[in-house]
Amino acid sequence: MVWSLLTVVLVAVIAVGSVVTYREFTKPEPLPPGTPDRPALIAVNPQIAAVSATAPQPTAAGVSRAIAASLKNPALGTLTGQISDSLTGTVLWSQGADRPRTPASNAKILTASAALLALPHDQRISTTVVAGSGGRVILVGAGDPTLSAQPAGAETFYTEPARIADLADQIRRSGVEVSSVAVDLSAFGGPTMDPTWDRRDIAGGDIAPIESLMADGARTRPLDEYSPRVDDPGIAAGKALAEALGVSTDVAETTAPAGARTIATVTSAPLVTRVNDMMRFSDNVLAEALSIEVSRARGGPATLAGGADAVVKTLADNGIRTTGVTLTDSSGLSYGNLVPASVLDELMAAASGPTEPATSSGATSTAAGAPSADIDDKLRPMLDGLPIAAGTGTLADRFDAGTNPGAGWVRAKTGTLTGVSSLTGIVQTVDGRVLSFALMSGGTSPADARPALDAIPGDLRECGCR
């Protein structure tokens, strides 16, 4: 016991000595007399700073010099495009910009613009359940593909969607003894697939039959952006409700009787939220549904063709130049779509420009004709949905921050089909000037064309372009 105690004491002495020695050797040198006190820690105060209204004005010659080297890249194939000064609307560079080209998903810029111009920005879509006979309940579609079958509180793909789980809770509280579920898809008419679409794209995840009732954009994997889609979206949504209610998933299609009692209702996110989800992830299903929403608001048919027609008419009615525009669909899936780069750039310049564009001498208007006085304010929310270079959405894996100065500074809508690549958006230059651009490439592989296109707004980011 004595030896054990001595050992413990010895270890303690050594430990204390080691600590004292360590502190002595690591003690900082005394500060010289007069050394100021350590400054306070920096407090982070995140803010959104407006761009300067007096930033140096770029010139056409400056823009041409900045992008000259990138324009020589053969990966661009056949390139048309336009670059403008958002503040004045002045076109700073143009190459074949009035030539109609296949826009791919840049067609969604037209669809988003039409929705924001034609509809209240806070508009929501109500999906209802009405009581049928003999314990049957009928899920009535109203055109909201963001309705989610995810359980309450679970993550969803779309932002703040209505939920089937909420409908099920309301049904249970209604006191109706449910024996079966049916679905009413009568809100939409016409073919559910455009003739130019490839049905293989359903399994590929690019599109689904467009019906008035869909859940999670008809994805089989609700959280996967590239998930295969189902080929019977309305029935699939009805089955999700049946499962939530614990009844048979043998779901039939019917038409809700006039005057049927509504026993459950859920509402979608506001229009602006749905438009931005569509833009950020280039969601074809949501784009088509939004165009039909526009058509119905204008008193037109609730069909795919009616939606595409309503998009063009809405733009024209608001003074947007639509010369050369042909829309077969509203998502950009069809090679039959034709849009000049100048139209895309003018829409982007309008969205990013001042409420009342201060056109300078020689400037071109952001839109031909007589645009509505508040067109810029109505289009402005579209900028929030544009993917951020190297940050979000379809630009998350583009604009490598180590090689492209546009990373974080470019916001743009992408477009890709076989042999077609497009990019339309805005970039803030180092001088604080916002430039809009629309670039359309064809004839080369998108894998090669994308970085070649990205280089051009990267050049604009670095240039004062004076």
C-alpha positions in Angstrom: 0.0 0.0 0.0 2.8 2.4 0.8 4.5 1.7 -2.5 1.2 2.3 -4.3 0.7 5.6 -2.6 4.2 6.7 -3.3 3.7 5.8 -7.0 0.4 7.8 -7.2 2.1 10.8 -5.5 5.1 10.6 -7.9 2.8 10.4 -11.0 0.9 13.4 -9.7 4.1 15.4 -9.1 5.3 14.6 -12.7 1.9 15.6 -14.2 1.9 18.9 -12.3 5.4 19.6 -13.3 4.7 18.8 -16.9 1.7 21.2 -17.0 3.8 24.0 -15.4 6.6 23.4 -17.8 4.3 23.4 -20.8 2.7 26.6 -19.7 6.0 28.2 -19.2 7.3 27.3 -22.6 4.1 28.2 -24.4 3.4 31.5 -22.6 3.3 34.2 -25.2 5.9 36.9 -25.2 4.8 40.1 -23.3 3.4 42.7 -25.7 5.5 45.8 -26.1 4.2 48.9 -24.3 1.6 50.9 -26.3 0.2 47.8 -28.2 -3.5 48.5 -28.8 -6.2 46.2 -27.5 -7.3 43.3 -29.5 -10.1 44.5 -31.9 -13.6 43.2 -31.4 -14.8 40.2 -33.4 -16.3 40.9 -36.7 -20.1 40.6 -36.7 -21.6 39.2 -39.8 -24.7 41.1 -41.1 -26.0 39.5 -44.3 -27.7 42.0 -46.5 -29.0 42.2 -50.1 -27.4 45.2 -51.7 -29.0 46.9 -54.7 -26.9 47.3 -57.8 -25.7 50.9 -58.4 -27.8 53.0 -60.7 -24.7 54.9 -61.6 -22.4 52.0 -62.5 -20.2 52.8 -65.5 -22.1 52.3 -68.8 -20.8 49.4 -70.9 -20.3 49.8 -74.7 -20.9 47.5 -77.6 -17.2 47.6 -78.4 -16.3 46.7 -74.9 -18.6 43.7 -74.9 -17.3 42.5 -78.2 -13.7 42.6 -77.0 -14.6 40.8 -73.8 -16.2 37.8 -75.5 -14.2 37.7 -78.8 -12.0 34.8 -77.7 -14.8 32.6 -76.3 -16.9 33.1 -79.5 -14.2 31.3 -81.5 -14.8 28.0 -79.6 -15.9 25.5 -82.3 -18.0 23.7 -79.6 -20.5 26.5 -79.9 -21.6 25.1 -83.3 -24.0 27.5 -84.9 -24.5 30.3 -82.4 -27.0 33.1 -82.2 -27.5 35.4 -79.4 -28.0 38.9 -77.9 -26.5 40.8 -74.9 -28.2 43.9 -73.5 -27.7 46.5 -70.8 -30.6 45.9 -68.4 -30.6 49.5 -67.1 -31.1 51.1 -70.5 -32.3 48.3 -72.7 -29.5 49.0 -75.1 -28.5 46.0 -77.2 -24.7 45.7 -76.8 -24.0 42.6 -79.0 -26.1 40.6 -81.4 -25.5 37.7 -83.7 -28.3 36.3 -85.8 -30.6 37.2 -82.8 -33.8 37.5 -84.9 -33.4 34.0 -86.4 -36.0 31.6 -84.9 -34.2 28.7 -83.3 -35.2 25.6 -81.2 -35.0 27.0 -77.6 -35.2 23.7 -75.7 -36.1 24.6 -72.1 -35.5 28.3 -72.7 -39.1 28.2 -73.9 -39.9 28.1 -70.2 -38.9 31.8 -70.0 -41.9 32.6 -72.2 -44.2 30.3 -70.1 -43.0 31.9 -66.8 -43.4 35.4 -68.2 -46.9 34.7 -69.5 -47.9 33.2 -66.1 -46.6 36.2 -64.2 -48.2 38.7 -66.6 -51.6 37.0 -66.8 -52.2 35.7 -63.3 -52.2 37.1 -59.8 -48.9 36.4 -58.2 -50.6 35.0 -55.1 -53.0 32.7 -57.0 -53.3 29.2 -55.6 -55.0 26.1 -56.9 -57.5 24.2 -54.8 -57.7 20.4 -54.9 -60.9 19.1 -53.4 -62.6 15.9 -52.3 -66.3 15.6 -52.6 -68.7 13.0 -51.2 -70.1 10.5 -53.7 -72.7 7.8 -53.1 -72.3 4.6 -51.0 -69.2 5.8 -49.2 -67.3 6.7 -52.3 -65.2 9.9 -52.2 -64.1 11.6 -55.3 -60.7 13.4 -55.6 -61.2 16.3 -58.0 -58.1 17.5 -59.9 -57.8 21.2 -60.6 -54.4 21.3 -62.3 -51.9 21.3 -59.5 -49.1 18.8 -60.2 -47.2 19.9 -57.1 -49.8 18.2 -54.9 -47.7 15.7 -52.8 -48.3 12.2 -51.6 -45.5 12.5 -49.0 -46.6 12.0 -45.4 -47.2 15.0 -43.2 -44.0 16.7 -42.2 -41.9 14.7 -44.7 -39.7 16.4 -47.3 -41.2 17.2 -50.6 -39.7 18.0 -54.1 -41.8 21.1 -54.7 -41.9 24.0 -52.3 -44.7 24.1 -49.7 -47.1 21.9 -51.7 -50.6 20.8 -50.7 -50.6 17.3 -49.3 -52.9 14.3 -49.8 -52.3 13.4 -46.2 -54.0 16.7 -45.2 -57.0 15.7 -47.4 -57.2 12.3 -45.7 -57.2 14.0 -42.3 -60.1 16.3 -43.3 -62.0 13.3 -44.7 -61.7 11.4 -41.5 -62.9 14.5 -39.5 -65.9 14.9 -41.8 -67.5 11.8 -40.5 -67.9 10.2 -43.9 -67.4 6.4 -43.8 -65.2 5.9 -46.8 -65.5 2.7 -48.8 -63.7 3.6 -52.0 -61.9 6.4 -53.9 -62.5 7.7 -57.4 -60.9 10.5 -59.3 -62.3 13.3 -61.5 -59.9 14.4 -64.3 -62.4 16.4 -66.3 -60.8 19.8 -65.6 -58.3 19.2 -68.5 -59.3 18.2 -72.0 -57.6 17.1 -75.2 -54.6 14.7 -75.6 -52.5 14.3 -72.4 -49.3 14.1 -74.5 -48.2 16.4 -77.3 -47.8 14.5 -80.6 -44.2 15.6 -80.9 -43.2 14.1 -77.5 -41.6 10.7 -77.2 -43.4 8.4 -74.8 -40.1 6.9 -73.8 -39.5 10.2 -71.9 -42.1 9.1 -69.4 -39.8 6.4 -68.1 -36.9 8.7 -68.7 -38.3 11.2 -66.2 -38.7 14.1 -68.6 -42.5 14.2 -68.9 -45.7 12.6 -67.9 -49.2 12.6 -69.4 -50.6 16.0 -68.4 -53.7 15.4 -66.3 -55.6 17.7 -64.0 -54.7 15.5 -61.1 -51.1 14.6 -60.4 -49.0 13.9 -57.3 -45.4 15.0 -56.9 -45.2 15.7 -60.7 -46.1 12.1 -61.3 -42.7 10.9 -60.1 -42.3 7.3 -59.0 -39.6 8.5 -56.6 -41.1 11.7 -55.2 -37.8 13.4 -54.1 -35.7 12.5 -57.1 -35.6 15.2 -59.8 -34.8 12.7 -62.5 -37.2 10.0 -61.4 -39.2 8.1 -63.9 -42.8 9.3 -64.1 -46.1 7.3 -64.1 -48.2 7.0 -67.2 -51.5 7.3 -65.3 -50.9 10.3 -62.9 -54.6 10.8 -61.9 -55.2 7.2 -60.9 -51.8 7.1 -59.1 -52.8 10.2 -57.0 -56.2 8.5 -56.2 -54.4 5.4 -55.1 -52.2 7.5 -52.8 -55.4 8.9 -51.2 -56.9 5.5 -50.9 -53.7 4.2 -49.1 -53.8 7.2 -46.7 -57.5 6.3 -45.9 -56.8 2.6 -45.6 -59.3 1.5 -48.3 -58.9 -0.4 -51.5 -56.6 1.1 -54.1 -58.9 -0.1 -56.9 -59.4 3.5 -58.0 -61.9 4.4 -60.8 -62.2 7.5 -63.0 -65.5 9.4 -62.8 -67.1 12.8 -62.9 -68.2 14.4 -59.7 -71.9 15.0 -59.6 -73.0 18.7 -59.7 -73.6 20.1 -56.3 -71.7 17.3 -54.5 -70.7 18.2 -50.9 -67.0 19.2 -50.5 -65.5 17.4 -47.6 -61.8 18.3 -48.0 -59.8 21.0 -49.6 -56.1 21.8 -49.9 -54.4 24.7 -51.7 -51.1 24.9 -53.6 -48.3 27.3 -53.0 -48.7 30.7 -54.6 -48.1 31.2 -58.3 -44.7 32.8 -57.9 -43.5 29.9 -55.9 -44.7 27.4 -58.5 -43.2 29.4 -61.3 -39.8 29.5 -59.5 -39.9 25.8 -58.9 -40.5 25.3 -62.6 -37.6 27.5 -63.6 -35.1 26.3 -61.0 -35.5 22.6 -61.9 -36.7 23.1 -65.5 -39.7 21.0 -64.6 -41.6 20.1 -67.9 -44.7 18.9 -66.2 -45.1 22.0 -64.1 -44.5 24.2 -67.1 -47.3 22.6 -69.1 -49.7 22.8 -66.1 -48.9 26.5 -65.7 -49.6 27.3 -69.4 -53.0 25.6 -69.1 -53.6 27.7 -66.0 -52.9 30.8 -68.1 -55.3 29.5 -70.9 -58.1 28.9 -68.5 -57.7 32.4 -67.0 -58.0 33.9 -70.5 -61.1 31.9 -71.2 -59.3 29.4 -73.4 -59.3 25.6 -73.5 -57.7 23.6 -70.7 -55.5 21.7 -73.2 -51.8 21.5 -74.0 -52.3 23.3 -77.3 -54.5 25.9 -75.6 -51.7 26.5 -73.1 -49.0 27.0 -75.7 -51.3 29.4 -77.6 -52.2 31.3 -74.5 -48.5 31.9 -73.7 -47.8 33.6 -77.0 -51.0 35.6 -76.9 -50.4 36.8 -73.4 -46.9 38.1 -74.3 -48.3 39.8 -77.4 -51.1 41.4 -75.4 -48.5 42.9 -73.1 -46.5 44.4 -75.8 -43.8 41.8 -76.0 -42.5 41.2 -79.5 -43.4 37.7 -80.6 -42.3 37.9 -84.2 -40.7 34.5 -85.1 -42.1 32.7 -82.1 -43.8 29.3 -82.6 -44.7 27.2 -79.6 -45.8 23.6 -80.0 -45.6 23.1 -76.2 -44.9 25.2 -73.2 -42.0 23.3 -71.7 -39.5 23.2 -74.6 -39.5 19.5 -75.1 -40.6 19.8 -78.7 -38.2 20.5 -81.6 -41.2 22.2 -83.2 -40.7 25.2 -80.9 -39.0 28.2 -82.4 -37.9 31.4 -80.6 -35.4 34.1 -81.6 -32.7 34.9 -79.1 -33.7 38.5 -79.3 -37.1 37.7 -77.7 -35.5 35.7 -74.9 -33.0 38.5 -74.2 -35.7 41.2 -74.3 -37.8 39.3 -71.7 -34.8 38.9 -69.5 -33.8 42.6 -69.9 -37.4 43.6 -69.0 -37.3 41.4 -65.9 -34.0 42.7 -64.7 -34.4 46.4 -65.8 -35.9 49.3 -63.9 -39.6 49.8 -63.6 -39.4 52.6 -66.2 -36.4 51.8 -68.5 -34.2 54.9 -68.9 -33.5 54.4 -72.6 -30.4 56.4 -73.7 -29.7 57.7 -77.2 -29.6 54.9 -79.6 -31.1 52.4 -77.1 -33.6 49.8 -78.2 -36.7 49.2 -76.1 -36.8 46.0 -74.1 -39.9 45.1 -75.9 -41.3 46.3 -79.2 -44.8 47.8 -79.3 -46.3 49.3 -76.2 -45.5 47.2 -73.2 -47.6 47.4 -70.1 -46.4 50.1 -67.7 -45.9 47.5 -64.9 -44.4 44.7 -67.0 -41.0 44.9 -65.3 -42.5 44.6 -61.8 -44.6 41.7 -62.9 -41.7 39.8 -64.4 -39.2 40.6 -61.7 -40.0 37.5 -59.5 -38.8 35.3 -62.4 -35.2 36.3 -61.5 -35.5 34.5 -58.1 -36.2 31.2 -59.9 -33.3 31.3 -62.2 -30.6 28.8 -61.3 -27.4 30.3 -59.8 -24.1 29.4 -61.5 -22.3 26.7 -59.5 -25.0 27.0 -56.9 -28.5 25.9 -57.5 -30.9 24.0 -59.8 -29.7 23.1 -63.3 -26.6 25.2 -62.9 -25.4 23.6 -59.7 -22.8 21.5 -61.6 -21.8 24.2 -64.1 -19.5 27.3 -64.0 -16.6 25.7 -62.1 -15.6 28.3 -59.5 -11.9 27.6 -60.1 -12.0 28.4 -63.8 -15.1 30.5 -64.6 -15.5 33.9 -62.9 -19.2 33.8 -63.5 -19.7 31.3 -60.7 -22.1 32.8 -58.2 -22.7 35.9 -60.3 -24.6 34.4 -63.2 -28.3 33.5 -62.9 -29.7 31.8 -66.0 -32.2 29.3 -67.5 -30.7 26.3 -69.2 -32.0 24.5 -72.2 -30.8 21.1 -73.6 -32.0 18.8 -76.3 -29.9 16.5 -78.5 -27.8 18.9 -80.6 -29.4 22.0 -78.9 -28.0 24.0 -76.0 -29.3 27.4 -74.8 -28.6 29.7 -71.9 -30.5 32.9 -71.1 -30.1 35.0 -68.0 -28.3 37.9 -66.3 -24.8 38.7 -64.9 -23.5 41.5 -62.8 -20.2 42.9 -64.1 -17.3 43.8 -61.8 -18.4 47.4 -62.2 -21.8 46.6 -60.8 -23.7 46.8 -64.1 -26.4 44.1 -64.8 -26.3 42.7 -68.3 -28.9 40.3 -69.8 -28.0 37.7 -72.4 -29.6 35.0 -74.5 -27.3 32.4 -76.2 -28.5 29.6 -78.5 -26.2 26.9 -79.8 -26.9 24.1 -82.2 -25.2 21.3 -84.0 -22.7 20.1 -81.3 -22.9 17.9 -78.3 -24.4 19.6 -75.2 -21.6 18.2 -73.2 -19.2 20.3 -75.3 -21.5 23.3 -75.9 -22.4 23.9 -72.2 -18.9 25.0 -71.0 -18.5 26.9 -74.2 -21.7 28.8 -73.6 -20.8 29.3 -69.9 -17.6 31.0 -70.8 -19.4 33.9 -72.4 -21.2 35.2 -69.4 -18.1 34.4 -67.4 -16.3 36.9 -69.7 -19.0 39.5 -69.1 -18.6 39.1 -65.3 -15.0 40.1 -65.5 -15.3 43.0 -67.9 -16.3 46.6 -67.3 -17.0 46.4 -71.0 -16.3 50.1 -71.5 
